Amino acid sequence: MGIAMVAAAIIIGKSFVYFGLFLAFSIIMTLVWKKIPRPWISLVSVSAATPIAIAKQQFSCNLIFALWFTIFNMKYLSKLPRWIYVLTSMALCGIAISSVSWMGTDIVKGIMRQGAYALNFVLGPFIFLPIIYCRMEKSKDVTANLWGLLYCLIVPTTLILLAAKLFGSVSNSYEASLHFGSQSEGYLQYKLVKVLVSFQRTEIGFVLAALICAAFAITVSKVRTKYRLLAGACLVANIYFLLVTVSFGSIVACICGLSAILFAQLRIVNVGKLFMSIAAGVCLLILTYSFSPQSVKGYMEKRIEFRAKQGERQDRFIMWGRGVDYILEHPEGIGFTLSLPDGSVVHNDYLAYTVSYSFMGGLAYISLVAGLLISFFKMRKRMSIDPCAFATYLAGFGVIVAATVNSMTDHMTANRWYFNLIWSVIWYSYFCSRAAQAGSVKVEMRNKTVFAEKSPCH
C-alpha cells in the first residue's frame, strides 16, 4: 500500500486529484489502524519517501498521517519523553517572537506560509515524528524493527533516487550548465514522470550521508544475509550518488557518522574485525569510483580544483560571521528563511534556525540535536547485543552524528522530503533502541497483544 501511494505520487504528480485521494486514504487508514501500531507505522514510514508535499502550502505526507493520528489519539501527546515538551515550547515561543517581523500587512498569507514552515521544520521533528514512532518503544520484536528500517525507510528512498538517475530526464540543463558546463553533476534536477527529484549537492548530500550510514550499519552487522545484501546494494548506490554530487560537507559528515558506527561496534566486535570492516569500506569506495563514468570523474576533479582556488572567497566562516552579526542586530528573528535579507546564505542550520526563530528557536533546535546525540551515545553501553537491535541502534547513531556535523556547513531544511526522511530514520531508530536496551527485554502480556502480530521477517 505504501509503495502504491508513492507510485501514485510519481505518476499523478502534484494535483488536486492526488491531494484528494491522499487525504481520504490517510484519514481512513489512520482510523482503521490507529490501534494496530506496526502496520500503521510501516505505512507512514513508506510515505516519508513520497517525493512531493501535499497541498499548496507543502505539507510532508507522513506529517499529515501524524496530524490525523494526533487528532484521533490526543492521549499520545502526553506519552513522549518530557524533554521534548520543553524544547517544543521553546521553539513555539521563538515562532511567536519572530511573528513581529513576518506577520506583515497580509496576516492570513503570513500565517499560512510560516505555519507550513513551522509544521514541516519545527512541529515535524519536535512533535509529529516522535508521535509516529513513540509506540515502537513497546516493540520487542527486534527483527521486525530492523525490517521496518530497511524496507520502509532506506529501500524506498534509494529506489526513487536510483529511478530518477536512471530513467529521469534533466529538467534544469541550462541552469546547471552555468556552473561547470557539460560536467555539472552536482547541480542537476531530474524529472521522474511528474515529480522532480533534486540531485543538487547542497540538498541531496544530507540524505545521502544519512542513507549511507544507515545502510552501512546493517551491512556490517551480523544480521540475516538477505538484509546485509540488500543494505549493501543501497550502500553502493548512495555512495555513488554522493561521489557524483561531490558535496564536501556531506562527505565529511558521512565519514563522521561511519566513524561513530565503527566506534560503537567496539562493544561487540574485536579490533581485528573492525579493521576488516574499514578495509572493506575503503575497497568499496575505490571500486565505486573506478567504475564511475568519466563525466563523474571529470566533475569531481573540477569541483576539487574549484574549491582549492575559490576556498577563501567561499569560506563558510565568512557566511557564519554574517549570520551571527545579523542575529545580534535582529535577535527577534524574521520567520523561516535559508538566507539573510541581503541574499547571503548562512550555510548553517543552527544559525538559520536562530535567524528564523530568534535565540529561543535556535536554542531549541540545537538542544534537540544535541539531546538526541547524547542519548544515542549513552545508549551504547545499555543496548542489547542482539544483532538486529544493535544494527538499528547503529543506524540511528550514525545518522544523528552525520546530521549534527552536516548541519554546521549546509541546510538540511533546503529540501522538505530529505529533511523529513532523515528525521524519520533518527526517531524510528531512537524509539526502537529504547525498546531494545539491556534490562528492558521482558514484555508485558498487554504489550504482546498489541505488537505480536506476525512479522514479515519470520
TORDOMI-246906 format. One record per residue (C-alpha): residue number from 0; residue in one letter; x, y, z. Coordinates in steps of 0.05 Angstrom, whole numbers, padded with zeros to 5 digits. Layout:
BEGIN
SITE   i aa      X      Y      Z
SITE NUM  A      X      Y      Z
...
//
This chain:
BEGIN
SITE   i aa      X      Y      Z
SITE   0  M  00000  00000  00000
SITE   1  G  00057  00047  00017
SITE   2  I  00093  00033 -00048
SITE   3  A  00028  00043 -00087
SITE   4  M  00019  00110 -00052
SITE   5  V  00089  00132 -00072
SITE   6  A  00079  00107 -00143
SITE   7  A  00014  00146 -00149
SITE   8  A  00051  00209 -00127
SITE   9  I  00103  00198 -00182
SITE  10  I  00051  00182 -00236
SITE  11  I -00003  00232 -00219
SITE  12  G  00043  00287 -00194
SITE  13  K  00024  00348 -00154
SITE  14  S -00050  00356 -00169
SITE  15  F -00116  00363 -00133
SITE  16  V -00132  00291 -00154
SITE  17  Y -00073  00264 -00115
SITE  18  F -00084  00311 -00057
SITE  19  G -00156  00290 -00050
SITE  20  L -00141  00215 -00056
SITE  21  F -00084  00220 -00006
SITE  22  L -00124  00259  00046
SITE  23  A -00181  00209  00042
SITE  24  F -00133  00150  00045
SITE  25  S -00093  00178  00103
SITE  26  I -00155  00191  00145
SITE  27  I -00185  00122  00131
SITE  28  M -00120  00083  00146
SITE  29  T -00107  00123  00209
SITE  30  L -00177  00108  00234
SITE  31  V -00173  00034  00215
SITE  32  W -00102  00022  00241
SITE  33  K -00095  00072  00298
SITE  34  K -00097  00015  00349
SITE  35  I -00051 -00031  00308
SITE  36  P  00017  00003  00313
SITE  37  R  00063 -00036  00268
SITE  38  P  00023 -00035  00202
SITE  39  W  00006  00038  00210
SITE  40  I  00077  00058  00228
SITE  41  S  00104  00018  00169
SITE  42  L  00055  00052  00121
SITE  43  V  00072  00121  00148
SITE  44  S  00147  00106  00143
SITE  45  V  00140  00089  00069
SITE  46  S  00101  00153  00059
SITE  47  A  00163  00191  00082
SITE  48  A  00193  00170  00015
SITE  49  T  00138  00207 -00024
SITE  50  P  00176  00259 -00064
SITE  51  I  00121  00311 -00065
SITE  52  A  00087  00350 -00010
SITE  53  I  00013  00357  00000
SITE  54  A -00028  00419 -00017
SITE  55  K -00007  00489 -00037
SITE  56  Q  00028  00501  00029
SITE  57  Q  00072  00439  00021
SITE  58  F  00060  00392  00079
SITE  59  S  00101  00327  00080
SITE  60  C  00057  00265  00071
SITE  61  N  00077  00229  00135
SITE  62  L  00063  00291  00176
SITE  63  I -00009  00290  00151
SITE  64  F -00015  00219  00178
SITE  65  A  00015  00244  00243
SITE  66  L -00034  00301  00246
SITE  67  W -00094  00255  00239
SITE  68  F -00066  00207  00290
SITE  69  T -00056  00263  00340
SITE  70  I -00128  00288  00329
SITE  71  F -00156  00217  00338
SITE  72  N -00110  00198  00396
SITE  73  M -00096  00261  00436
SITE  74  K -00071  00218  00494
SITE  75  Y -00006  00205  00458
SITE  76  L  00014  00278  00465
SITE  77  S  00028  00261  00538
SITE  78  K  00068  00198  00523
SITE  79  L  00131  00230  00494
SITE  80  P  00195  00240  00533
SITE  81  R  00187  00300  00578
SITE  82  W  00246  00338  00550
SITE  83  I  00211  00342  00482
SITE  84  Y  00156  00386  00513
SITE  85  V  00208  00435  00539
SITE  86  L  00242  00442  00472
SITE  87  T  00177  00446  00434
SITE  88  S  00153  00502  00480
SITE  89  M  00218  00539  00467
SITE  90  A  00211  00531  00392
SITE  91  L  00138  00555  00393
SITE  92  C  00159  00615  00434
SITE  93  G  00212  00630  00382
SITE  94  I  00160  00627  00326
SITE  95  A  00114  00674  00366
SITE  96  I  00171  00723  00378
SITE  97  S  00191  00723  00304
SITE  98  S  00119  00738  00283
SITE  99  V  00133  00811  00298
SITE 100  S  00176  00810  00235
SITE 101  W  00139  00763  00188
SITE 102  M  00066  00779  00202
SITE 103  G  00066  00839  00154
SITE 104  T  00005  00870  00123
SITE 105  D -00025  00806  00095
SITE 106  I -00035  00769  00161
SITE 107  V -00071  00709  00131
SITE 108  K -00018  00697  00079
SITE 109  G  00038  00705  00130
SITE 110  I  00005  00656  00178
SITE 111  M -00007  00604  00123
SITE 112  R  00064  00609  00096
SITE 113  Q  00100  00609  00162
SITE 114  G  00052  00558  00190
SITE 115  A  00071  00509  00135
SITE 116  Y  00145  00520  00150
SITE 117  A  00132  00510  00224
SITE 118  L  00094  00445  00212
SITE 119  N  00150  00416  00169
SITE 120  F  00212  00442  00203
SITE 121  V  00190  00452  00276
SITE 122  L  00129  00410  00294
SITE 123  G  00154  00355  00248
SITE 124  P  00220  00337  00283
SITE 125  F  00197  00361  00352
SITE 126  I  00127  00331  00358
SITE 127  F  00096  00295  00299
SITE 128  L  00152  00247  00281
SITE 129  P  00162  00227  00354
SITE 130  I  00086  00214  00358
SITE 131  I  00090  00169  00297
SITE 132  Y  00146  00127  00326
SITE 133  C  00137  00131  00402
SITE 134  R  00097  00066  00403
SITE 135  M  00159  00029  00377
SITE 136  E  00186  00036  00447
SITE 137  K  00140 -00022  00467
SITE 138  S  00161 -00066  00408
SITE 139  K  00208 -00121  00429
SITE 140  D  00209 -00156  00361
SITE 141  V  00278 -00130  00342
SITE 142  T  00278 -00168  00276
SITE 143  A  00214 -00135  00253
SITE 144  N  00242 -00068  00277
SITE 145  L  00302 -00076  00232
SITE 146  W  00257 -00099  00175
SITE 147  G  00218 -00034  00182
SITE 148  L  00280  00009  00180
SITE 149  L  00307 -00025  00118
SITE 150  Y  00245 -00038  00077
SITE 151  C  00203  00022  00096
SITE 152  L  00254  00078  00101
SITE 153  I  00321  00061  00068
SITE 154  V  00300  00020  00007
SITE 155  P  00241  00063 -00019
SITE 156  T  00282  00127 -00018
SITE 157  T  00342  00094 -00050
SITE 158  L  00298  00064 -00105
SITE 159  I  00268  00132 -00121
SITE 160  L  00336  00164 -00125
SITE 161  L  00361  00107 -00169
SITE 162  A  00300  00111 -00214
SITE 163  A  00308  00186 -00222
SITE 164  K  00381  00178 -00241
SITE 165  L  00370  00121 -00290
SITE 166  F  00303  00139 -00321
SITE 167  G  00290  00212 -00304
SITE 168  S  00303  00270 -00351
SITE 169  V  00345  00330 -00331
SITE 170  S  00297  00389 -00320
SITE 171  N  00348  00445 -00309
SITE 172  S  00401  00433 -00362
SITE 173  Y  00414  00506 -00376
SITE 174  E  00419  00528 -00304
SITE 175  A  00465  00470 -00287
SITE 176  S  00510  00485 -00347
SITE 177  L  00525  00554 -00319
SITE 178  H  00569  00521 -00266
SITE 179  F  00615  00470 -00299
SITE 180  G  00587  00465 -00369
SITE 181  S  00575  00394 -00391
SITE 182  Q  00604  00368 -00326
SITE 183  S  00553  00395 -00277
SITE 184  E  00532  00332 -00240
SITE 185  G  00523  00366 -00172
SITE 186  Y  00472  00417 -00197
SITE 187  L  00420  00374 -00232
SITE 188  Q  00347  00362 -00221
SITE 189  Y  00313  00302 -00252
SITE 190  K  00240  00296 -00273
SITE 191  L  00215  00227 -00257
SITE 192  V  00148  00222 -00294
SITE 193  K  00113  00280 -00259
SITE 194  V  00156  00295 -00198
SITE 195  L  00223  00330 -00191
SITE 196  V  00280  00295 -00154
SITE 197  S  00336  00342 -00135
SITE 198  F  00408  00319 -00142
SITE 199  Q  00435  00388 -00124
SITE 200  R  00493  00376 -00078
SITE 201  T  00471  00424 -00023
SITE 202  E  00404  00388 -00018
SITE 203  I  00416  00314 -00032
SITE 204  G  00482  00310  00006
SITE 205  F  00447  00307  00073
SITE 206  V  00401  00249  00056
SITE 207  L  00457  00210  00021
SITE 208  A  00501  00215  00083
SITE 209  A  00443  00191  00125
SITE 210  L  00426  00133  00078
SITE 211  I  00499  00112  00073
SITE 212  C  00506  00110  00149
SITE 213  A  00441  00072  00159
SITE 214  A  00456  00021  00104
SITE 215  F  00528  00012  00128
SITE 216  A  00503 -00002  00199
SITE 217  I  00462 -00061  00173
SITE 218  T  00515 -00085  00124
SITE 219  V  00569 -00093  00177
SITE 220  S  00522 -00125  00229
SITE 221  K  00512 -00199  00239
SITE 222  V  00440 -00199  00214
SITE 223  R  00410 -00245  00162
SITE 224  T  00448 -00248  00096
SITE 225  K  00389 -00222  00055
SITE 226  Y  00385 -00159  00098
SITE 227  R  00460 -00148  00091
SITE 228  L  00459 -00157  00016
SITE 229  L  00400 -00110  00006
SITE 230  A  00431 -00058  00052
SITE 231  G  00497 -00067  00016
SITE 232  A  00464 -00053 -00051
SITE 233  C  00433  00011 -00022
SITE 234  L  00501  00029  00006
SITE 235  V  00536  00023 -00061
SITE 236  A  00482  00063 -00097
SITE 237  N  00483  00120 -00046
SITE 238  I  00560  00122 -00044
SITE 239  Y  00559  00130 -00119
SITE 240  F  00508  00187 -00115
SITE 241  L  00549  00222 -00062
SITE 242  L  00612  00217 -00105
SITE 243  V  00571  00244 -00163
SITE 244  T  00548  00306 -00126
SITE 245  V  00615  00317 -00090
SITE 246  S  00585  00352 -00030
SITE 247  F  00646  00362  00013
SITE 248  G  00607  00379  00076
SITE 249  S  00564  00316  00068
SITE 250  I  00625  00273  00054
SITE 251  V  00658  00297  00119
SITE 252  A  00593  00286  00157
SITE 253  C  00586  00216  00127
SITE 254  I  00656  00198  00149
SITE 255  C  00640  00223  00220
SITE 256  G  00576  00181  00221
SITE 257  L  00612  00119  00196
SITE 258  S  00667  00130  00248
SITE 259  A  00613  00134  00303
SITE 260  I  00584  00068  00279
SITE 261  L  00652  00034  00280
SITE 262  F  00667  00063  00349
SITE 263  A  00601  00036  00376
SITE 264  Q  00616 -00032  00346
SITE 265  L  00676 -00039  00391
SITE 266  R  00628 -00063  00444
SITE 267  I  00611 -00126  00406
SITE 268  V  00669 -00139  00358
SITE 269  N  00744 -00142  00366
SITE 270  V  00793 -00092  00336
SITE 271  G  00814 -00140  00281
SITE 272  K  00744 -00148  00253
SITE 273  L  00734 -00073  00259
SITE 274  F  00795 -00060  00215
SITE 275  M  00767 -00111  00166
SITE 276  S  00703 -00071  00161
SITE 277  I  00743 -00007  00149
SITE 278  A  00785 -00041  00096
SITE 279  A  00722 -00068  00062
SITE 280  G  00691  00001  00063
SITE 281  V  00753  00033  00032
SITE 282  C  00756 -00020 -00023
SITE 283  L  00682 -00009 -00037
SITE 284  L  00694  00065 -00044
SITE 285  I  00753  00055 -00091
SITE 286  L  00714  00005 -00134
SITE 287  T  00654  00052 -00138
SITE 288  Y  00699  00109 -00161
SITE 289  S  00736  00064 -00210
SITE 290  F  00672  00043 -00246
SITE 291  S  00643  00114 -00246
SITE 292  P  00632  00146 -00315
SITE 293  Q  00686  00194 -00339
SITE 294  S  00636  00253 -00334
SITE 295  V  00631  00239 -00259
SITE 296  K  00706  00236 -00250
SITE 297  G  00714  00300 -00291
SITE 298  Y  00663  00336 -00248
SITE 299  M  00697  00313 -00185
SITE 300  E  00764  00339 -00209
SITE 301  K  00734  00406 -00227
SITE 302  R  00698  00411 -00160
SITE 303  I  00763  00397 -00122
SITE 304  E  00801  00447 -00165
SITE 305  F  00746  00499 -00155
SITE 306  R  00746  00490 -00080
SITE 307  A  00821  00496 -00077
SITE 308  K  00822  00561 -00117
SITE 309  Q  00759  00593 -00090
SITE 310  G  00760  00566 -00019
SITE 311  E  00778  00631  00013
SITE 312  R  00723  00670 -00022
SITE 313  Q  00672  00616 -00007
SITE 314  D  00696  00606  00065
SITE 315  R  00638  00584  00109
SITE 316  F  00668  00624  00167
SITE 317  I  00652  00689  00129
SITE 318  M  00580  00666  00118
SITE 319  W  00573  00646  00191
SITE 320  G  00601  00713  00213
SITE 321  R  00548  00749  00173
SITE 322  G  00495  00706  00205
SITE 323  V  00520  00720  00275
SITE 324  D  00523  00795  00261
SITE 325  Y  00451  00794  00236
SITE 326  I  00427  00755  00297
SITE 327  L  00459  00806  00343
SITE 328  E  00425  00862  00305
SITE 329  H  00357  00827  00300
SITE 330  P  00351  00777  00358
SITE 331  E  00276  00772  00349
SITE 332  G  00281  00731  00285
SITE 333  I  00250  00742  00217
SITE 334  G  00210  00678  00206
SITE 335  F  00234  00616  00170
SITE 336  T  00288  00631  00119
SITE 337  L  00351  00600  00089
SITE 338  S  00384  00667  00076
SITE 339  L  00392  00736  00105
SITE 340  P  00352  00795  00077
SITE 341  D  00412  00817  00036
SITE 342  G  00412  00749  00000
SITE 343  S  00471  00719  00037
SITE 344  V  00464  00645  00051
SITE 345  V  00483  00625  00121
SITE 346  H  00500  00552  00105
SITE 347  N  00489  00531  00178
SITE 348  D  00424  00501  00204
SITE 349  Y  00437  00523  00276
SITE 350  L  00447  00596  00255
SITE 351  A  00389  00591  00205
SITE 352  Y  00340  00569  00259
SITE 353  T  00365  00626  00303
SITE 354  V  00358  00677  00247
SITE 355  S  00289  00650  00233
SITE 356  Y  00261  00639  00303
SITE 357  S  00303  00682  00350
SITE 358  F  00352  00657  00402
SITE 359  M  00296  00616  00433
SITE 360  G  00281  00577  00370
SITE 361  G  00355  00569  00353
SITE 362  L  00370  00542  00423
SITE 363  A  00311  00494  00418
SITE 364  Y  00337  00463  00353
SITE 365  I  00409  00459  00378
SITE 366  S  00384  00426  00442
SITE 367  L  00342  00376  00402
SITE 368  V  00402  00354  00360
SITE 369  A  00449  00354  00420
SITE 370  G  00400  00317  00464
SITE 371  L  00390  00261  00414
SITE 372  L  00465  00257  00401
SITE 373  I  00478  00249  00476
SITE 374  S  00420  00200  00483
SITE 375  F  00447  00154  00428
SITE 376  F  00517  00158  00457
SITE 377  K  00492  00138  00527
SITE 378  M  00451  00080  00499
SITE 379  R  00513  00046  00473
SITE 380  K  00531  00011  00538
SITE 381  R  00459 -00008  00553
SITE 382  M  00439 -00035  00485
SITE 383  S  00420 -00107  00475
SITE 384  I  00474 -00144  00436
SITE 385  D  00422 -00177  00392
SITE 386  P  00448 -00164  00321
SITE 387  C  00382 -00136  00295
SITE 388  A  00373 -00090  00354
SITE 389  F  00444 -00066  00352
SITE 390  A  00441 -00054  00277
SITE 391  T  00380 -00009  00285
SITE 392  Y  00416  00028  00341
SITE 393  L  00479  00037  00299
SITE 394  A  00438  00065  00242
SITE 395  G  00406  00118  00286
SITE 396  F  00472  00135  00319
SITE 397  G  00508  00143  00253
SITE 398  V  00453  00186  00222
SITE 399  I  00447  00234  00281
SITE 400  V  00523  00243  00282
SITE 401  A  00523  00257  00206
SITE 402  A  00465  00305  00212
SITE 403  T  00498  00341  00270
SITE 404  V  00562  00353  00231
SITE 405  N  00529  00367  00164
SITE 406  S  00483  00420  00194
SITE 407  M  00544  00461  00210
SITE 408  T  00560  00471  00137
SITE 409  D  00494  00469  00100
SITE 410  H  00418  00469  00105
SITE 411  M  00381  00404  00117
SITE 412  T  00317  00445  00111
SITE 413  A  00331  00462  00037
SITE 414  N  00290  00401  00017
SITE 415  R  00228  00380  00055
SITE 416  W  00230  00308  00031
SITE 417  Y  00302  00296  00050
SITE 418  F  00295  00333  00117
SITE 419  N  00234  00292  00135
SITE 420  L  00266  00226  00115
SITE 421  I  00328  00239  00157
SITE 422  W  00289  00256  00219
SITE 423  S  00243  00196  00208
SITE 424  V  00304  00149  00209
SITE 425  I  00330  00183  00272
SITE 426  W  00265  00179  00311
SITE 427  Y  00249  00109  00287
SITE 428  S  00317  00084  00309
SITE 429  Y  00313  00123  00375
SITE 430  F  00249  00091  00399
SITE 431  C  00268  00022  00374
SITE 432  S  00334  00029  00411
SITE 433  R  00299  00049  00475
SITE 434  A  00258 -00014  00470
SITE 435  A  00320 -00057  00460
SITE 436  Q  00362 -00032  00517
SITE 437  A  00391 -00086  00561
SITE 438  G  00346 -00100  00621
SITE 439  S  00282 -00080  00584
SITE 440  V  00272 -00143  00543
SITE 441  K  00215 -00170  00586
SITE 442  V  00149 -00157  00552
SITE 443  E  00084 -00148  00589
SITE 444  M  00026 -00190  00563
SITE 445  R -00015 -00130  00546
SITE 446  N  00040 -00105  00501
SITE 447  K  00046 -00173  00468
SITE 448  T -00026 -00169  00445
SITE 449  V -00011 -00103  00410
SITE 450  F  00056 -00116  00378
SITE 451  A  00058 -00192  00369
SITE 452  E  00026 -00193  00300
SITE 453  K  00069 -00239  00257
SITE 454  S  00129 -00203  00229
SITE 455  P  00145 -00205  00154
SITE 456  C  00214 -00229  00175
SITE 457  H  00190 -00295  00203
//
